[in-house]
Amino acid sequence: MAAGFERLLQLARDLPSTADVQGSRFVVERPPFRLHRVVWCGAAEPALAPWGADPRFVGLARELLGSDSVVQLIQQAHFKMPGDKVGFSWHQDASNRRYGTDLWTDVNGRGSFVQMALAVDAMRADNGPLRVLPGTHTRGFIADPETGALPEDLPWETAVDLELEPGDLAVFGPFLVHGSPPNRSQHPRRLFLQGYASPGANRRVYPGCGTGVARV
């Protein structure tokens, strides 16, 4: 996985800005060069593509979603390199799935989506870890459907940093409030994301996979 991530990074360095390449979307910012993520990254990096169908991911998604099959919507490579100042603001993944709009139906009554974030590098407090607000997953969809803005009165003081070793997996549903600060260390913090939905939930078209790829 690390080698595949490195090839994606090198490919991104030749891009002037965000661009679709070989079926993947490279979210690039210049100047200076910053690679935020590669959407549907397996299309541009074949070494990463098979992991979306890996039974360890798919089986877990089926169990959590309570379905015999699932639809993969997300396969992303997230990058936080030393000094690049890349961060992700507080949000619910339900907003990104377009929960609360005509593009999404909560068919299982529990959000109908599960996100899996595998640590490619050690994730520590100083290199931009995933930061979560414990318990917010029980509150359902609380973001503004139009803007994704969250209520101001959330218990921000309870935020917890997830510390992971390479190969560790963080698994969470679409309602957990989370984000991540910039990398302040001298070490990369890269995450490999797989996201799965219940069949019939999604109608949004995503880069690389359309309305999703069926996984059994």
C-alpha positions in Angstrom: 0.0 0.0 0.0 2.8 2.4 0.9 4.5 1.9 -2.4 1.2 2.5 -4.2 0.7 5.7 -2.3 4.2 6.9 -3.2 3.5 6.4 -6.9 0.3 8.4 -6.6 2.2 11.2 -4.9 4.8 11.3 -7.7 2.0 11.3 -10.3 0.3 14.2 -8.6 3.5 16.3 -8.5 3.2 16.7 -12.3 -0.4 18.0 -12.1 -1.0 21.8 -12.2 -4.2 21.5 -10.1 -7.1 19.1 -9.3 -7.5 16.8 -12.3 -9.0 13.5 -13.3 -6.3 11.0 -14.3 -6.9 7.4 -15.5 -10.3 7.3 -13.7 -9.1 8.8 -10.4 -9.5 12.4 -9.2 -6.4 14.0 -7.8 -7.3 16.8 -5.4 -4.2 19.1 -5.7 -3.6 22.6 -4.5 -0.9 25.0 -5.7 1.2 26.9 -4.8 2.8 25.4 -2.9 2.1 21.8 -3.9 -0.3 20.0 -1.6 -2.0 16.7 -2.4 -5.2 16.4 -0.3 -6.5 13.1 -1.6 -6.9 10.8 -4.6 -10.6 9.8 -5.1 -11.1 6.3 -6.5 -7.4 5.9 -6.2 -7.3 2.3 -7.4 -8.1 3.4 -11.0 -4.7 5.2 -11.3 -2.8 2.8 -9.0 -3.7 -0.9 -9.8 -1.9 -2.1 -6.7 -4.6 -0.5 -4.6 -7.7 -1.4 -6.6 -8.2 -5.0 -5.4 -8.5 -4.0 -1.8 -12.0 -2.6 -2.3 -13.2 -6.2 -2.9 -11.1 -7.8 -0.2 -13.4 -10.0 1.9 -12.0 -8.6 5.1 -13.4 -5.2 4.2 -16.5 -6.4 2.4 -17.4 -8.9 5.0 -17.2 -6.3 7.8 -19.3 -3.9 5.7 -21.9 -6.5 5.1 -22.1 -7.3 8.8 -22.3 -3.7 10.0 -24.9 -2.7 7.3 -26.9 -5.9 7.8 -26.9 -6.7 4.1 -25.9 -9.7 1.9 -24.3 -7.3 -0.5 -22.9 -3.7 -0.3 -22.1 -0.9 -2.8 -18.6 0.6 -2.7 -18.7 4.4 -3.1 -15.3 5.4 -1.6 -11.7 4.3 -2.3 -9.5 7.2 -1.4 -5.9 7.8 -0.6 -5.5 10.6 1.9 -2.2 12.4 2.3 -0.7 14.5 5.0 2.9 15.1 4.3 5.2 17.0 6.7 4.6 20.8 6.5 1.8 20.6 3.9 -0.8 22.1 6.3 -3.5 19.8 4.9 -6.4 19.4 7.4 -10.1 18.3 7.3 -12.7 20.4 9.2 -15.3 18.8 11.5 -18.0 17.1 9.6 -20.3 14.1 9.4 -19.8 11.7 6.4 -23.6 11.8 6.0 -23.2 15.3 4.6 -20.8 14.0 1.9 -23.2 11.2 1.0 -25.9 13.9 0.6 -28.0 12.6 3.5 -31.2 14.6 3.7 -31.5 15.2 -0.1 -33.0 13.2 -3.0 -29.6 11.7 -3.6 -29.7 9.5 -0.5 -32.1 7.1 1.2 -31.4 5.7 4.6 -32.6 2.2 3.7 -31.5 0.5 6.9 -32.5 3.3 9.3 -28.9 3.6 10.7 -27.3 5.8 8.1 -26.8 3.1 5.4 -23.0 3.8 5.2 -19.8 2.6 6.8 -16.3 4.2 6.5 -13.1 2.3 7.0 -9.8 4.1 7.4 -6.7 2.0 7.3 -3.4 3.6 8.6 -0.6 3.3 6.1 1.7 5.1 8.6 1.6 5.4 12.3 -1.0 8.0 13.3 -0.1 10.1 16.3 -1.2 13.3 18.0 1.4 15.4 16.2 0.9 14.2 12.6 -2.7 15.1 11.9 -4.7 12.2 13.4 -8.3 11.5 13.0 -10.1 13.4 15.8 -13.6 12.3 16.8 -16.3 13.5 19.1 -17.4 10.4 21.1 -21.1 9.7 21.3 -22.1 12.0 18.4 -22.9 8.9 16.3 -26.0 8.4 18.5 -27.5 11.8 17.5 -28.2 11.0 13.9 -27.8 13.5 11.2 -27.3 16.9 12.8 -25.6 18.8 10.0 -27.2 21.3 7.8 -28.3 19.4 4.6 -27.3 22.4 2.4 -24.0 23.4 3.9 -22.8 20.6 6.1 -22.5 23.0 9.0 -22.6 21.5 12.5 -24.4 22.8 15.6 -22.1 25.1 17.6 -23.1 23.6 20.9 -21.4 20.2 20.4 -19.1 19.0 23.2 -15.9 20.0 21.4 -13.9 19.6 24.7 -14.4 15.9 24.6 -12.6 15.4 21.3 -10.3 12.3 21.1 -7.3 11.7 18.8 -7.2 8.2 17.3 -3.7 6.8 17.5 -3.2 3.9 15.1 -0.3 1.7 14.1 0.3 0.9 10.4 -2.3 -1.7 9.4 -4.8 -0.7 12.1 -8.3 0.1 11.0 -10.8 2.7 12.3 -14.4 1.9 11.4 -17.3 4.3 11.9 -20.7 5.2 10.6 -21.9 8.3 8.8 -23.1 10.2 11.9 -19.8 10.3 13.9 -18.5 13.9 14.0 -14.8 13.9 13.1 -12.0 15.9 11.5 -8.3 16.1 11.5 -5.7 18.9 12.1 -2.6 19.5 9.9 0.5 17.3 10.2 3.0 19.1 12.6 5.5 16.3 12.6 8.4 15.3 10.3 6.6 12.0 9.3 3.8 11.4 6.8 0.3 10.5 7.8 -1.4 8.6 5.1 -4.8 6.8 5.3 -6.4 4.4 2.9 -10.2 4.7 2.9 -12.9 2.3 1.8 -16.6 3.3 2.1 -19.6 1.1 1.6 -23.3 1.8 1.4 -26.4 -0.3 1.6 -27.9 -1.3 -1.8 -30.5 1.3 -2.9 -29.2 4.1 -0.7 -27.1 6.1 -3.1 -28.0 8.1 -6.3 -25.1 10.5 -6.3 -22.5 10.0 -9.1 -18.9 9.7 -7.8 -15.6 10.1 -9.7 -14.4 6.8 -11.0 -17.3 4.6 -9.8 -20.5 6.3 -10.9 -23.2 5.4 -8.4 -21.0 2.7 -6.9 -19.6 -0.8 -7.4 -21.5 -3.8 -6.1 -19.5 -6.0 -3.7 -20.6 -9.4 -2.5 
